[in-house]
Amino acid sequence: MLNPATLAVIAMIALAASPRLPAATNEARTVHLVSRIVGKEFLSETVRVGDLSGDGAPDFLFVQNLYGPRIITCLTAMTLGGEVLWQHGTPSKDNGRAYCDLPVQIYDWDRDGTNDVLYVRQSKYLDSPTPIAANVRERAPRYEGNATMVVLDGRTGREKSTFPLPAPADDSFLFADLTGRGRREDLVVKDRYWNMWGVAHDAKVLWHYEGSTGHYPAIADVDEDGRDEVFVGFALVDHDGKVLFQKDANGAHQDATFIVRPPDGKLRLVFGNAGIHCLERNGTVLWEHPLGEAQHVVAGRFRADSPLQFMVVDRTPVPTHRRDANAWAILYLYDLDGRQLWRRQMARGEWCIATRLIQWLGPGKPDSVLVYGFSVDKQGPPKPVRIYDGQGEVVDVFPFPAEPLPGEQDFYSDCYGMAADVWGDSRDEVILFGSRGFCVYANARPFEHPSLFNMNLYPGM
């Protein structure tokens, strides 16, 4: 990991070559812009973080696709300072938007000590709309051949290997330990909403689950047998494909899942759809609350008056349930037993928001939540980019520095967010990205750690 001083030099070089920054929204200097990239053709709404160059510092992977058909067209690896390491495919400013989850991850797949990039190449869709950006294409009546997992060398982007996947399995995938290898070297892959497969490291299909899968599943060793189970909201699937419990989805799908073990040792399986639901590992409902659309659910220790809390976004609250410039979302915080601690209503037009857990204050401090969104009316800048604390108060606000191009009339800027410690100060940074821009913000408040401000030659005090 590069130290902060080195990263600061890199960031200053990158910023010096960038266009002017928008005016800061924070009155005090509580945030620091580490990196900013605008106007590049490789920018996208899908970004992954991991060490690609092999130097120990985190890098960024931008994923472009044909919007609607979801065909991955270009992968671009970039350092924090803005240096492009490699590109696989041809970048285009028209392919930066994403319709849905994209099947790309960074991982040391072959255990050679350096990270690889894995992505899924679609099989041929038969009796299906032509793959152009205007056509949404979620599955085909028939397929020709298999989907293909492609493994690239993270340092160069060179193709290292490929192996087949079930033809429809091109929506998203996660790593899991299904075979007891002691490391998550197997795969859970899925299509949009209807099927999921367990695939061993040697590409053998272990099992097939048919049912309402939702977006991303949650993966954990629920029964503590050394192998992972897969939770899709309405069902829990064992490592060998056995369905441990399954509930009637009534035509719905989950929008978010979370598996967490609080201090009492009792697992909670939480998911959101038309409400938030908290289950025991056998599927028994501990508590639930009806909501309009519980789009994101995160668990964290946001405050000290209970051991764990759950943050959830209701994107289209009932009875309004609308998606337009006058709609708004609500942010809720519940305690471990499902009691509502507070709710915060967003401003008009801020219905399309999402959340990320972030350790903004550093290790040993309460968790925070990053709230971000984009302009649903496709006019102007993104809506909210804020950090909330466990009391429901706004800690920091962030501008997303994307500006109209010369001569552009209808300016639309998307904004997605994630949290990761890429600055190296033991606190998470805010990473904002979209098809128009990319930036990283660090917490500018002094980071106080007793071993640093009481430093001496005799450690152990």
C-alpha positions, 0 to 999 in steps of 0.5 A: 500500500502506498503511503498517504504522502506518496498518494498525495503527490500522485493526486496533485499531478492528476488534479493539475491536469484536470479541468477546474473543480466545482465549488465545494459544498462543505463550509469547513474543509472536512473532505479532501478530493484525492483523484478526479477524472472527467471527459474520458471515453472509458468512464462507466457506471460500473467500477471494481477496486483491487490491486491490478498492477501488483504493486500493493496499491488499489487500482480501478477497473471501469466496465463498459457494456452495450446498454440493454443487451448487457454485452461487455464491450471494454474493460479499462484498468487505471491507477488512483493517479489516473494512469491507464494500465491497459484496456481490453476492448474498445472504449466508447462514451456511448457505452458507459451506462449500465442497465443492471448488474454486470458480471465482472470481479477482481480476484486471484483466481489461479492463486499465483499471487497476483489478481485476475479480472474475471468477466462473463462473455454471453452465449448467442441469444436465439429468437431474441431482439437484435443486440442494440442499446435501445433494446432491453434483453434480459433472457432468450427463448433459446441459446446457442452454446454456453456462456464463457467465463474469461480470465484476464491477467490483472497486470496486462489485460491479456487473456489467460484462460476461459471455461464454460458456464450455463448459457443464461448465466450472464447477469452476475456472479460471486465467489463462494466456497461450495466444495470445502477448499478453505477459500472462496474459489467456486462460483455462484452465477445467475441470470437476471431473476429466475435461475442460479447455479453453483459452479466448482473451480474446475467449471463443473456445475454442482447444482441448479436452483430455479426460483426468484433470485433477485439481484445479488445473493448473500453468501456465508457459512450459515451452518458452520460446516466449512462450506458456504450457503447462498441466501436469495431472500425468499430461499436459502440454498445449501452448498450442495444445492439443497434448498434449506427453506423456500418461501413463495415470492408471489412474483416478486424478487429481492432487491438486497440481502444481508447475512450478519452475526450479531454479538449474541451469535444468532444469525440474521438473514435480512432482505428487502423487497416490498418491505424489510424482512429479518429471518432466522437461519431456518427461515422463521420471520423474526420481524418485518415491516411493509414498505413500498420498495426496500431497494438497499439494506445494510447492517452496521454498528451505526450507534452505541445504544444497540449492538447492530442496526439495519439501514434501509432505503424505501425508494417509492414509499406507499401510498405515493409509489411514484417515480418522477421529479416530485417523488422522494425516498425515505431512509430508515434505521431499525435496531436489531429487534426491528424497532424503528429508530428514525426516518429521514425523508429525502427532498423532492426528486430524490427517489432514486437513491442507494446506500453503502456502508462506510467506515468514514470515521475509521476503525473502532468508530461508529459506522456511517452510511453513504447515500447517493443517487442520480437525476431521474429526470435526466436533467442536471447533476446527480441528486444526493451524495451525503454521509449520514451518521447513526443519529440520522444527521448529515456528516458530509456532502460531496459534489460530483464533478461532472460538467457539460461538454462543450455545446452539450444542450441536455446535460445528464449526469449519473452518479454511483458510489462505493466505499473503500480504503484506497488512500491508506489512512485506515478510513474508507474513502468515498468513490463516486463514478458514472459515465461522465466522471470519476472522483475519490474523496478522503476524510480531511479531519485529523485521524487520531490514533493513540499509537501515533500521537503518543509515539515513542521508542518502546511499543506495547504501551 
